[in-house]
């Protein structure tokens, strides 16, 4: 389920996510762990927590998403 606007603001404040360019890796990892950016829903689907958009619905798609992210990393 998409996060409510006030929940997004609380997470951004808590992890200083309003400026990700200056966020250290420890805070970024903690921010990811909160599920405030990406979450796994009750069906096991990987979703964007902000919009609720499905990013992957099975392990193969999750692997493809990870491969894609690795590809754009460099």
Residue, then its C-alpha position, 0 to 999 in steps of 0.5 A: x500500500x502506498x505510504x501516506x504523505x505524512x509518513x513519507x515526510x516522517x521517514x525523510x526527516x528521520x533518515x535525512x532523505x530529503x537530500x540523498x546526495x549528502x546521505x551517508x551509506x549507513x543512513x541510506x541502508x537504514x532508510x531502505x530497511x524501513x520500507x519507505x522506498x521499496x517494500x515487499x507486500x503481503x503477496x510477495x510483490x516488490x513495490x515502490x512504497x511511495x506510489x504502490x507501483x509493482x516493480x516485480x511480482x516473482x523471483x525471476x522479475x526480482x532477479x531481473x530488477x536487481x540485474x538492471x540496477x547493477x547495470x545502471x550502477x556503473 
